[in-house]
């Protein structure tokens, strides 16, 4: 069953109260609407300023400002609407709105500069565009996005000085840009504009605080260490979230670095295109989307698979481009084609790319897998090493979670579950990730399993795919994985799941044997404790009976003997009467001792065996007892005592609780087992719902101590049967 608790917890985290959610939704819609309106006006002005065609648009410095706010605001609005208490969403939303305002102000100022006197407030627009960027980069919102991701809190109190330093530096830079009396320049090819609210004689100016940007970059680089430290300390959900963020940042930085290299040989303004594309794709798309996915529902996607494929196909694209350009252009220059297309070189480059594509892809995939998955370079190797990984321990609390974790890693699933067969049903024994909810118990039940091979497909509600785990035809359990509803297992992953189903049989068998042995040991320990307690109680009972019964009789006899001795000289008649009374008292004391001895080990049982002892006891019972004991001989003392006292306990229960009128006691020896059965016609009871009393527990413990078994069969108004069986040696003949 697909675990939903973990996802539900993520959805609820940071959502806030209903009123907060409504306010957040209103703020998200307002921010998105404002950004759309601002960008619409900015685009109209940009087209008027001459970037109507694609080439001129990508070469303009203001191009990122026209696209980046879209991604920032969209992701920010979604996160704010879903996680109103997570500050990351608010930072993205604020970034989008601020960049959109700056874009409109910049294009407004450019339009006014192209046609002086046509638009009012051009200097104010230039002033606004000039200082708004400081709120975002380098120590503004972007730094706090890095510092606070993914939960909106600092990693620890030690990072507070950095946060305050960034706030102070941002405030200082913003104030300087706002009140700097020097002129503001929008683009290098247009004239500068005066600051409409500049303060003359201001001690700090843009030129005098040039150190702000280097210091800001240093603070930004320091803050960039926070996600890496978080990643090393985190596990589970937060670790996966940081993978998304790190992937997006690395891709963005790589794209920017590549854009600088590509810019070198290109003329202006075409050299702006690579850098603008990197900024738009990284800051405008990759980072906000990755953060949004990580905060909302990272489990819907396999980041490891995304990273691996991105590395492979990105490297292939660079490699193919390099080969093609190197052959078609580089060799063409050497042979003197004069920059004209050379069909032969193009065909040669295409052939080399076609021949080398598959080997290059395989090798790059190995490298990417090693980077993503670590020492085990692919999910298949993770599963192929399954036996050696799980064989180091047989404890169910260690081996089964490890099995689920390996299964999840090998199939890139949302969750993986290991099921054990018990009582005709499959029950979840371990699942991964750990913070997910326990899968539904009794999700799969059925009749006795048939003797078929392991690895066969099995239907488990909510699971993408499940396979049986069998050993020698016995159903031991199952393995199931759950992937995103729009994602299916690949043929390779299905094959891996089947192979693991074949390998897991011995492991689950060992787990079951270990669990059974542990349960047996616990039962044995409890049985021994009950026996010791029973022995102590019996010892105290004997002491009490000896003190209250036989001891009192003997004390009385001693007193009367003394009295008889005194009367012998004074009053012989009274002495004789006392002696006669002493005879009766002595007989009573002897009977008391016999009764007490009979409770310890009946003399009749020792002299004549089970049938005679049980028949003698049956004659004293309050119900009619029929004893059938043909062919029963003599056995070791511990066996006869066990059967005797178990039968007495059963008869005592019948007399106390059953309301029976007839009892049949059968003794027989078959197949090396001494069997006894006490059957009554009493009220009966529901064995499944009635708790066993101390009498039945004591009987089971007695039998268990000599490897015997006890079985109780009963039903309301149908009487009861208490049956036991003990392995015995051949009967021992005792001379009379």
N, C-alpha and C positions, 0 to 999 in steps of 0.2 A: 504493500500500500504506500502510495506517495506520502511522505511526511510533510504535513502542512503547518505544524506548530511553529517551526523555526521561521517560516515565511510570514506567518501571521504576526510573530513578534517583531520582525523587521518592519512590516507595514505599520504596526502600531507605534513603533519607536519614534518619538519626536513629533507625533501627529498633533498633540495638544488637545484641548477641550473642543467641544462643538463650536462654541463662539469663536475661539481662536482660529479654527479651521475656516469658518466663514469669512473672518477678516482677512486671513491669509489668501483665500481664494479671490476675494475682491482686490487685494493688493496685486496678486499675480496677474489678474485680468487687466487691471489698470496699467501695470508696467508693460505688459505685452502690447496693449493698445497704443500706449504712448510711444513705444519703440517703433511700432509699425507706422504710426503717423509721422514721426520724426524722420524715419528712413525714406518714406515716400517723398516727403519734401526734399530731402537730401539728394535722392536719386534724380528728381526732376531738375534740380539745380545743376547736378553733375552732368547730366545730358546736355543741358544748355551751355555748360562750360567746355564742351567738346570731347566728352568721353563716351559718345554714343556707340561706337563700334568696340568689339571685344578687344582688339589689339591695344587701342588707346586706353581702354579702361584698366587693363592689367598693368599697364606701364605707369599709371598715375600713383603718386604717393598716398593719395586719400582712398585708394581702392579698399584696403583692409577695413577702414572705418565704415564703409558701405555694406560690408558683409558680416564682419565679426559680430556686431551687435545681435544679428539674427540668432546665431547659435547660443550666445551667452544668455539672451533674454528668454529664449524658448526653454532651455534647460532650467534656468533659474525659476521661471514661472511654474514649471512642472514640479520641481523639488519643493518650492514654497507651498504649493497647493497640497502636496502629499506629506511634507515634513516641515510644518510651520515653525518648529522649534530648532531646526537645524540651520545654523547661521550660514552654511555653505550656499544654500539656495538663495538667501537674501543677498549674499555677495555677488553671485552670478547675475541676479536680476538687476542689482544696482550697477554692475559693470556694463551690462547691455544698455541700460537707459543712459548712463553717462557717456558712453562712446557714441550712442545715437545722437545725443544733444551736441556733442563735439563735432560729429560729422555734418550735421545741419548747419551749425555755426560756421564751420570752415568753408563749406561750399557756398554759404550765403556771402561770406566775406570775399571769396574768390570771384563770385559773380559781380559783386559791387566793385571790385578792383578792376575787372575787365571792362566794366562800363561805369566809370566814375559819375556820381550824382544820380544814378538811377534807383538806388536802394538806400533807405535811411538806416542809420545805426550800424554801418559797416565796421567802424572801429570797435564798437561794442561786441560784435560777432567775432572779430579777430581776437579781441581780448579774452572772450569766453573760451574760444578754441585753444588759446595759447596755454591756459593754466589748468584746464580740466584733465589733461592727460596725466598730471602729477598725482591725481587721486587714485589712479589705477596702477601705474608703473613708475619706478621700480619698488618703492616701499609702501605703496598703497594697497588696494584691494588684492592685487595679484599675490603679493607677499603673504597676506593673511589667508588666502586660499591655500597656499602651500603649507602654512603653519598650522591651520586648523582642520585640514582634511583628515579623516572623513566624518568625524562626529561633532565638529564645531567647537571642540575644546582643545586647549593647549596640552601638549604631551605631559608636561609637569610644571611646577611652579618655577623651575629653573629657566623656563623660556619666557617668563614675564618681562625681564629686562629687555630682551630682544623686541618683544611686541611694543613696549613703551618707547623704545628707541625708534622703531619704525613709525609709530604714530607721531612722535615729536618731529622727526625728519620730514614726514609728509606735510604736517601742519606748517613747518617753517618754509618748505619749498613752495607750498601753495600761497602763503601770505606774500612771499617775495614776488611770485609771478603775478599776483593780483595787484599789488601796489607798486611794482617796479616802474619807475617813470620812463625807462628807456622804451624804444619803439618795439612793436611786435611784428614779426615777419611770418606770414602764413606759408609761403613757398619761396624758394630762392629766386624765381624769375619774376616775382611781383614786388612792388614797393612795400616798405614797412609802414605800419600804422601806429599812431601814438596811443598810449594807454589813457583811456578817458578818465580814470580815477588814480593816475599815477601820483605819488607823493614826491615832490622835489626835495632833494637833500636827504633822501632815505639812505641810511648807512649801509643797508644790504641791497644789492642789485643782482640781476641775473648773472652778470659777469663776475661779481665778487663771491658768489656761492657756487662756482662751478664744481667745487668738491662734493656737492650734494649727490650728484649722480654716481660717481665712483663709490662713495660711501654707501649709497643706497643699493648698488649692485653687490657690495660686500655683504650687507645685511640680507639681501635676497639669497645669496649663495649659502649663507649660514642657515637661513630658514629652510633651504632645500634639504638640509641634513635631517630635518624632522621626520619626513615620510620614511626615510631609510631606517631610522632608529625605531619608528613605530613598527615597521615591517619585521624587524628582527625580534621585537618583543611580542608581536601579536600572533594569534592563531585563529583558526576558524574564519568567522565572517569578516572581521576587520582585515585579516591578512589577504583575503580575496579582493576586498575593496581596494586595498593599496596596490595590488597587482594591476588593476585597471588604471589607476592614476599613474603609476610608474611607467606603464606601457605607453600611455598617451604622452607623458612628458618626454620620454626618450625618443619617441617618434618625432615629436615636435622639434626637439633640439637637433636631432639628426637632419631633419628637413631644412632647418635654418642653416646648419653648417654646410650642407650640400648646396643650398641656394647661394651662399657667399662664394663657393668655388665656381659655380656656374656663372656668377655675375662678372667675374674677372675678364673673360674675353669678349663680353657683350658690350655694345655701344649704348650710350644713354639715348632715350629713356628706356630702351628695351631691357637693360640690365636690372630694372626694378621688378620685372615679372617674376623671376624665381623667388625673390625674397617675399613679395606680396603673396604669392601662392603658398609659401611655407607658413606665413603668419595666418593667413585665412584658414588653411587646412588644419594647422595645429591649434592655435589659440581660439579660432572661431568655431572649429568643429571637433577635433580630436579630444582636447582636454575637457570641454564642457560635457560632451556626450559621454565620455568615459566616467567622469565624476557623477553624472546623473544616473547612469546605469549602476554604478557601484553603490550609490546611496539607496536607490529604489529597490532593484531586484537583480543583484549581480548573478544569482543562481540560474537565471533564465538563459545564460550564455556561458560558454566554456572559454574563459580568457586564455587558458594555456593553449588551447587549440588555435585561437585567434592569433596569439603571439607567434606560435610556431609557423603557421601558414603565411603570416605577414613577413616574417623573416625569410622564409623560403622564396616566396614569389617576388618579394621586393629585391632580394639578392639576384634572382634570375633576371629580373627586368634590367637591373644595372649591368649584369654580366652580358646579356644579349645586346643591350645598347652599346656597351663598350666594344664588343667584338665587331658588331656591324659597322659602327663609326670608324673603328680602327682599320678595318679592311677596306670598306667602301670609300672612306674619305682619306685616311692616312696613306694607304697604298696608292690610291688615286693621285694624290699629290706627288708621290714619288715617281710614278710612271708618266706624270705630266698630262693628266686629263684636263687640267685647267679649271677644276671645280665643276666640270660637267658630269652628269650621271654616267656611270660606266656599267653597262648591263652585265658584263662578264664578272666584274668584281662584286656586284650585287648578288648574282647567282652564287658565287663562291661563298660569300658571307652567309647567305641563306642556308646553303648546304652544310656549312660548318656548324651553324646554330642548330639545324635540325638533327645532325648526328650527335652533337654534344649535349643536347637538351636533357635527355633522360639521365645519362650518367651524372651530369651536373646537378640535376634535381635530387637524385638519390643522395649524393654526398652532402648537398646543402641541407637536406632533410635530417640527415644524421647529426650535422652540426647544430641545427636549430633544436632538435630534440634534446641533445645534450645540454644546451643552454637552458631549455625550458624545464626538462624533467630531471636534470641532474645526472647522477652516475648511471641510472638506468635510462638508456637513451631513447626508449620508446615505451608506450603502454604495453606492447606485446612482451617486451623483456621483463616488465614488472610482473606480468602474469606467468611467464614461463619460469620465473624464479620462485613461484608461489610455494612449492613444496619445501624448499630450503628455508624460506622466510618464516613459514608458520610451523615448521617442525621443531623449532627451538623450544617450544613450550606447549604443554597439553592442557593448561588451565583454560577453561572456557572464557573466563573474564579477560584473558589476554589474547588467545588465538583467534576467537571469533571476531572481535573488533578489528584486529589486524587484517583478517580476511576481507571484511567489509571495506576497509580503507584501501586495500590493494585493488579490490574490484572497482571501486569508485575511480581510483587513479587510472586504471587501465581502460575504462570506457567513457571517461569524461561525462559521467552522468550527474544528475542532481543529487541522487541518493542511492545507496546500495544497502541491501538487507540480506542477512543470513538467517534462514529459517531452519528450525529443528522439528522433526516429526515426533509427536507425542500424543498418545491416545487417539490415533486416527486423524489428527489434525496437524497442520503446520503452524507453529507458533514462532514469532520473531525472537531470535536469541541475541542478535547484535545488528546495529545499523550505523551508517556513517553518512553525513556528519553527526557528531555527537549531540549537537544542540537541536537536532531535528526531533520531532515528536516520535514516540514509539509507534511503529506501524500497527494497524488494527489487528488485535488478537483474534484467532480463529478465522482469519481471512480466507483460508483454504481448508476445507474438511472433506472427508469422503470415506469410502469403504476401504477395506484392506487392500493395500497396493499390490499390483501385479508384478511379476518377476520380469522386468524389462530393464534395458540398459540405462545407465546414468546419462545425464546431459540432454534428456528429452525436454521439449518445450512444455511449459506448464502455465496455466492461466491464473494470475493473481490480480485481483481488481486494483487498478491504479498503477500497476507496474508496466513499464514499457516492454520488458521481456523478463521471463523467469525460466530457469531450467531445474529439473530434478537432480538430486544428488543421491545416487544409489550405490550400494556395494553388495555384490552377489545377489542381486534381485531385491534387496531390502531397501525400502525408502527411508533414508536417513534425514533428509531435509531438502532444502532448495536454496537457490541463489537468485535474487531479483535485483534489477536496476530500474531506476525511473529517470527518464530524461525529460527535457522540456517538451511540452505538448506539440511543438512544431519541429521537433528534432527526433530523428529516428536513429537507431543503431546502424552503423555501417556494416557491410558484410564481414570486414575484418574483426570488428568488435563482437559481432554475433559468434564468429568462430572462436574468439578468445573466451567468451562466456561459456560456450559448449565445452571447450577444453578444460576450463576451470571446474566445470561440473563433474568431469571425469576425475580430475585430480583430487577433489575435495572429499571423496568418499572415505578414504582412510582417516583423514583429519576429523571428520564428524563422528566416525566410528570411535576413534580414540577419545573424543570429547564426551561422547555418550557413556563409554565405559568408565571414564574418569568420574563423571557425574554420578553414575550408578554406584561406583565404589565408595565415593564420598558419602552418598546417601546411606549406603549400607553401614558404613563405619559410624555415622551419626546415630543410626537406629541401634547398632550394637552398643554404642557408648550409653545411650539412654536406657537400653535394656539392663546393662550392667548396673547402672545407677539405681534403677528400680529394684533389682535383685538385692543390692546392698541395703537399700532402704527397707525392703521387706524382711531381710534377715535381722536388721536392727529392731524392727517392730516386733518380730517373732521372739527375739531374745527378751525384749521388755515384757512381752505377754507371758512368757514362761516364768520370768522372775516374779511377775505379779501373781500368777496362778500358784506358784510354789509358796509365795509369802502368804497369800490369802487362803489357800486351801491346805495343802499337805503340811506346811509348817505349823499352822494353827492346830491341826490334828495332833501332830507329834508333841507340841508344847502341852496340849491338854493331856495327852497320854502320860507325859513326864510328871505333870502335877498329880494326876490320879494315882500313879505308881507310888509317889511319895506318901500320898494319903493312905493308900493300902498298906504300905510299910508301917505307918504309925498305928493303924487300926489293928494290925495283925496281933499285937500284944495286948491291946486294951479291949477290943471288941471283935473277936474272930468272925462273927456272923456278918457284921458290916464289912469287914475286910473281904470276905468271900463274895458278898454282893457287889462290892467295888470291882473285884477281879472279873466277875461276870460282865459287868458293864465295860471293863477295859477290853474284853474280847470283842464286844460289838464295836467299840470305838476303833480297835485295831483293824477290824474288817472294813469299816468305813474309810479309814486312812488308806488301806491297801487299794480299795476301789477308786479312791480319788487319784492315787498315783497311777493306777492302770489307765484311767480315763486320760490323765495327762500324758502318759506314755503313748497312748493310742493316737493322740494328736501329733506327736513327734514322728513316730514311725510305728504303725500298728503291729503288735506282736503276731497277730494272725496273718498279716501280709508277709512277714518274715518267715513264718513257719510253713504256710500252705499256699502262698502265691496270690495272684490277682483275683481269680474267680471266687475263691473262698472269702477273701477280705471284702470284696465288693458285694457279694451276696449277703454277708453279715451286716454290712452297712445298709443295704437295701431293705432289710427286714425292719430296720428302725426308722425308715423314711415315712413321711406323712402322706405320701401318695403311693399308689401301686406301682412297683418297679419290677420289670421283668428283665432278668439277666440272661444273655445268650453269649456263652464263652466257650464253645466247643473248639477243641484243638489248640487251646492256648496253654503253653507250658510255663516254664520258669525262665526269667531273664535277669540280667544284671540289676543290682539293687537300685541304681539311679533311674533305670527305665521303669521298673515297677512302681517306684515311689512317684515318679512324674505322672504316670497314667492314673494311679490311684487318687492323688490329690486333685488332678484335673477333673476326673469324673466326680469327685466329691464336690468340687466347686460348681460344676455344671448342675448337679442335683440340687445343691443349695439354692442356686438361682431359680431353678424350676419351682421349688417349694415356696420361695419368697415372692416371685413376680409373675409366674406364668399362668396361675389359676388352672393348672392341668389336673387331670384325673388319672392319666396313665403315662408311664414313662418306660421306654424300651432302651436297655443298655446292651450294646453289642460289642464284643471283643473278638478280633480275628487277626490271624497273621497271613499275609499274602505278599508274594514278591519281595521277601526280605524286609517287610514293613509290618510293624505291630500297629494295628488301627483300632480306634475306639470311636463309638458313636452314641450320643445321648439324644434320643428323639422323644419329644413330648407332643401332646395334643392341646397345648394351651393357647393363649391369646395370640402369641407371635408379635413381631414388631418389624418396622422398616429398617433393614440393616444399613441402608445408605444414609439415612437421616438421623439415626439414633447414635449418640456418642457412646463409645465403649466404656463400660465401667471398670473399676479396679479389678474385679474378678476375671473378666476376659483378658485384660492386659497381663495379669499375673499368669494366667494359663499360657498365653502366647510367649511370655518370657521364659517360663519353665521349659516349654517345648523347644524354643529357639536355642536354649543353652545346650541341648543335646542333639541339635540339628533336626528337630522335629518341626512340624507345621500344624497350624490350626485353621479351621474353616468354619464359619458360622453362616448358616442358611436359615432364613426366616421370612415370613410375610404375615401381615395382619390377618388374624383369625384362621391361620393355617398352621399354627404350631412352629416349633423351632428344632433345628438339628445342630448340635455342636459336635464336630468331628475332628479327630487328630490322627497324625501318622508319625511314627518314629522308626528310623532304620534300626534293625536289631540283628545281632548275630544268631547263629543257630541256637535253638533252645537248649538249656542246660538241665540235665536230669539230676534231681536231688533225691538222695536215698531217704526213705521214710524212717 
